[in-house]
Amino acid sequence: MTDDTKIPEFLQQMADEVDVSAVDPRRPAERAHRRRAVAKVLVFVVAAAAIVTAGAVGLGSVTTSGFGPAGHSSQSLKTVNVAVYGWGGPGGYSVQVPPGWNLDVNGHSVSTGTSGTLGVSVWNVKRVPQNPCQWKETLRDPGPTVDDLVGAIEQTQLRTATAPTNVVLDGFSGKYLEWSVPDWHVSGNADFQGCDDPGNGHQDFVTWLSNLQGEAYAQVAHQVDMLWILEVRGHRLVVDATYGPNDSKADRDQLTGIVESLHFWQYG
């Protein structure tokens, strides 16, 4: 792929693989609804369908005991159900969020209204670019396992990854690492100078594409993605918690507290 005219064709090809309809990223509405904290959805799988399948847990239910993110008592926390990017079947996850954090309008992530970078989302990753700036011609399938994806991340140009460590989250084993974005000239709405245009007039520094065409991309220079890459009942899922250089330690503590409260439901 050498020009933007190939992007809708590429999206349709990947959508055909999983029997969904591709959304043309040239549509202005797709960029207008881009969530600055974490990601843009190019194919939207309605979050409500997954939440209905879960059945037992409702959106916005309030907990009643214990402590949660950043020392908040559970009386001030909401338990929110969230859909997974790139997951078309039954399943999702819940997290406890403190005041100021909410489910995004796309139903696939939680974030604050006060930071452009703080957010938590979960991904079924399908393609990773070897070069996140010139990503159109470097996207590749990393393979199905946790170690496959860790290897692809470590080999990605321009970004820096920490050494992976063993981790357990919600009883599921995997690897944890942090992945940083380099110094870069960024303007407008997360436009990285000189990077490929997905077909909507913007320049994206791409993290990965999901199985159903969701695109994760960096919001700012020096952004850090904290990644929990897990094997969840036969499915590799990635928890992505992001923060930027202007977010405080208290913000980061709140972010990790939300991740630690995460619970997967209806997989397998």
N, C-alpha and C positions, 0 to 999 in steps of 0.2 A: 504494500500500500504506500503510495507516494504522494497522494493528495487527498483533500477532504472529501472528494466525491466518492471515495472508497469506503468512508466510515459507515453510512447507512447500509451499504452492501455487507460490510463486515458484521454489523450488529444483527442483520437479518440471518446471516449464516450461523452465528452463535445462537440466536434465538431458535432457529430451526432444530439445533441439536437437542434442545430441551422442550420443544413443542410449545413455545410461547410466541407472542407477537412482539416484534421489535418496535421501539419508539425512536423516531428520527430525532437526534439531538439538535438538529437545526432549528426546531421549533422554539421560538422565544420563550414560551412558557416553561420549557424544561430548564433554562438557565435562570429564569426569574424565580423559580422555586428551589434553587440550589441552596442547601443548608450550609452556611459558612463554617460550621463547626467540624463536620466530618466528610460528607459525601453527597454526590448527586445520584439520583436514580434515573437510569435511561429506560429501563423496563420496570413498571410499577406492579408489584404483586400485592394485592390489597391486604393490608395488615389485619383488617377485621376478620378475614376468613380464617387466618391462623388462630386468632384470639377466640373465635367461636369454637374452633376445634378443641382448644384447651379446656373449655367448659367450666372447670371448677373455679377459676380465678378471674376476677374482674378488674378492669382498669381502675386505678386510683384508690384501691382498697388501702385502708390505713392500718398499720401494725399497732400492737398494744403493749409490747414489753421489750426490754433490752435496749441496746444502743446501736447506732448505725454510723454512716459516713461522718467523718470529722467530729465525732463526739456528740452528734445530735441524738437526743433520746428518741425512741421509736415513735413516741406520740406525735413527733413533728415530721415523721417520714411517710411518704406515699410508696406503696408497692405498685409498680407499673409493669404491665405486660408489653413486650416489644417483639416485633417480627425480625427475622434474620434476613439480611440482604442475600439474595440469590438462592433462597430456599422456597421451593414451590409446594412442598408437602406440609403435613401437619407438624407443628412444632414451633417453638419460640423460647422465650426466656422472660424471667421477671427480675427486676432490680428494685432496691429501695433507694429512693432519692430524697434528699433534704429540700427544704424550701428554696425556691429559685431554679430548681431543675424540673424539666417537664418532658413529656413525650413529644417528639417533633411531629409536624403535620403529616409527614410521610409514614409515620408509624414504625420506623425502622431504627430509631436511635433516640437517646436522651441527651439533652444539652441544657446550658443556661442561656438566659437572655442577655447576660452581662459580658460574656467573653465570645470572641469570634472563633476560638479554637478548642475550648473544653467540650468534650463529648465522648459518649460511649456507644459503640455499635458492635454487632456481631456479623461475620461474613462467611459465606460459602465461596471461597476463592477459586476462580477458574483460570485466569491468565495473570501473569506477572511480567512487567516489562523489564528487560535487561537494562534499558536506559529510560528512566522515568520522564525525561524531558522529550527526547525523540522516541516516543513510546509506540507510535503507530506500526513501525516495522520491526519492533523488538519484543512484542508480546509473545509469551510462550506458556504452555501448560506445564506447571512445575512438577506434576505427578501427584498421586493421591494421598501420600502419607504426610504426617507431621514433619518428619525429617526432610522429605522432598521440598516442602515449602520453606523450611528453615534454610536449606541449601540455596534455594533460589533467591531468598532475601539477602543472604550473605554475599551472593555473587552480583547483586544489583549495583550498577555503576552509580556514582554521585552521592548516594546515601551511605551513612555509616551505621552499622549494626553492632550492638554489644554481643559478647559471647553468650550463646543460649544456655539456659540453666533449666534443670528439671523443675516442674511445677505441678501442683494439683489445684484445680478450681472446681468447686461444686462436686467433688469426688472424681473428677475426670483428669487423667494425666496428660501431660504434654510438655511443651517447652515455653519458656518466657524469654523475651529479649526486648530491647529498646532500639528504635530505628529513627535516626534523626535526618532532617532535611538540611542541606548546606546553605551557606550564605548565598542570596540571590536577589536580583531586582524583581520585586513583586509589586504590581499596581492593580488598580481597579478591584474587581471581585476575584481575588486569588489568581490573577493572571501572571504567570512566570515568564519573564521575557525570553523569547526565542524558542519556547516549547511548542509542541504540536497542538493544533487547533482541532478539537473533536468534531467540528462542523457547525459551531454556534458563535464563532467570532472570538472565543476565549482561548487562552493558552494554559493548558493543564499540565501539572507536574504529577504524573499518575502513580498511585501506589499499586493498585491492581484493579481488575474487573471481576465482578462476581459471576456466578453461574447463570444468572438471569439478567446480565448486562448492567447491574449497578456499577458505578465507577467511583472508586475512592481516590481522592487526589489531595495534595497538600494545600493548606490554606495560606500559610506564611512561611518565610524563611526561618530556619531554626526550630520548626515544629518538631515535636517528638511524638512518635507513636509507641505506646506501651502495648506489646502484643503477647497475648496468651493463646498459643496455637495448640488446640486440644483435639483429642480423639473422643467424640461424644457418641457412644453407642454405634460405632461403625461409620460415623461421619466426621470429617475433619472440619472443625469450625474455628474461626479466629475472632477472639475478643480484641477490639482495637479501642484503646483509650488514649485520646489525644490532648496535648496541651501545647501552648506556645510560649515564647520567651517572656511575655508580659504576665503570665499567670503565676500566682504566688505559690509558696509551699503549702499554704492552707488550701488553695484550690486543688493542688495535686493530691493532697491527702484526702480531700473530699472525693476526687476522681477514683483513687484506688479503693476507697471505702465502698463506693457504689459497685465497683467490679467485684469486690469480696462478697457482696450481698447477692450476686447473680445466681440464679437457679434456672437450669434448663428443664423444659417440660415437653413431653410427648415426642420423643425421638426414639427410633428403633422399632 
